[in-house]
């Protein structure tokens, strides 16, 4: 699709409008109520962040603003989209997908959070009355778009904006470009999506501007600024040697994509003409309603793990051991095995499956599917190459994490918890945040894992519920361990303890810190009182890597997360803001945390 003659640079310029119709299994009034609640929930989230997902009674929603927009402009773009959806989509239509230059919003009756492609990218070229730009402009624009496409999947929020001068042009114009992916897809899917829209966008050059989008990503360039200089991203560290090398990589990927399309077409034809085969999965499909997850063949998973061999065992989670699995197609997965013996364990397993299958965030472990045979039930997760965080702090890989990696891990955990507490359609309290439940991918990005003990609360439910203690001593908030009072601030406390472990390289119950200190928290508090924060830093770290003031800031934040009463602890969304901004919060008085 191509639209010519676009002159406006409004962030509300429409790139796509699509109303869809599927078979809805609920009555119209319930459906419309769910749509309204989903849209309202997303708008509420967008007042603080630029990406939102929501779910209400089988209606899934997703919205995203370009990161260079202000909160006010983001909401204005979202509101314009809602207005257009209500105007253009009939009330009986059960899905809508509207994309603008500055944002997009979408809802539907199935989980589309990991979708990244249309049949072909949506392309809009910004033609105007002037002649096409110079050859030099085209060359610089291609290089900048190449670098944006290469850098965006490697940046934490999948968003980049940059500009570049065309020095040998008489008018010395500037090329502006931005790229973005939705936050519910993997870095590799983000890269593949951007490669396709990059290829599509070449059609617009050497015209002065253009945009190309798919469900999973957005890429735009222009000869006039559409973002403030304060929102420019330093993409140099992510381009691995500059434009030329990145461009060669993308060109190679484009060729591979063409071949991949041919293979996919053949596979689709094969699946359409072949007779479906019923897999041996017991009654798993009847027990769970998985949105977007796969029902695996039990025998395939057993074979992939070499009959759950001890040699393939990679960890232990709530109610089950975890094994590495190598599938017949070469994919590597993590298989969590449950041998259920009671209704309580079955209930916990069902809760974990139904909960995780709806969660999509880059800092939360992704459930790929499940399988079952009798009382043996299996969960299949994405495989984390680097295993659990505790091994890098005080295990066999101790001392190998740099200061920057540790800071990125702290921020990733905070983002994951903020999503679970405030951005998911229900408040999810993990209850067992600890270093061994934080997994690291091949790029050392953290993912929160093991939801076997998680509890869920809705907005209309009391934020303070009584619950019998379940967790790990040393990480658990006192009000929960002693009195059973459970709120999301229990996870905040555990996060504070994990941060202290990341900084120090010590286990929270390590009694060898000092003869008089029985816990890491007590040790950290004494150093804080004596203004000797830096003595807490892991001796394995290069002291030249650490910014002294930032170290003090993070230690202060960790102690703030462990304050009593729980109301004195910050929300995890506030923690993310404090970690990523220059805001100072030393004015907040601290008192010695309660030790359990």
Secondary structure, 3 states (H helix, E strand, C coil): CEECCCCCCCCCCEEEEEEECCCCCCCHHHHHHHHHHHHHHHHHHHCCCCEEEEEECCEEEEEEECCCCCHHHHHHHHHHHHHHHHHHCCCCCCEEEEEECCEEEEEECCCCCCCCCCCCCEEEECCCCCCCCCHHHHHHHHHHHHHHHHHHCCCCCCEEEEEEECCCCCCCCEEEEEEEECCCCCHHHHHHHHHHHHHHHCCCCCCCEEEEEECCEEEEEECCCCCCHHHCCCCHHHCCCCHHHHHHHHHHHHHHHHHHHHHHHHHHHHHHHCCCCCCCCCCHHHHCCCCCCEECCHHHHHHHCCCCCHHHEEEEECCEEEEEEECCCCCEEEEEEEECCCHHHHHHHHHHHHHHCCCCCCCECCEEEEEEECCEEEEEEECCCCCECHHHHCCCCCCCCCHHHHHHHHHHHHHHHHHHHHHCCCEEECCCCCHHHEEECCCCCEEECCCCCCEEECCCCCCCEECCCCCCCCCCCHHHHHHCEECCHHHHHHHHHHHHHHHHCCCCCCCCCECCECCHHHHHHHHHHCCCHHHHCCCCCCHHHCCHHHHHHHHHHHHHCCCCCHHHCCCHHHHHHHHHCCCCCCCCCCCCCCCC
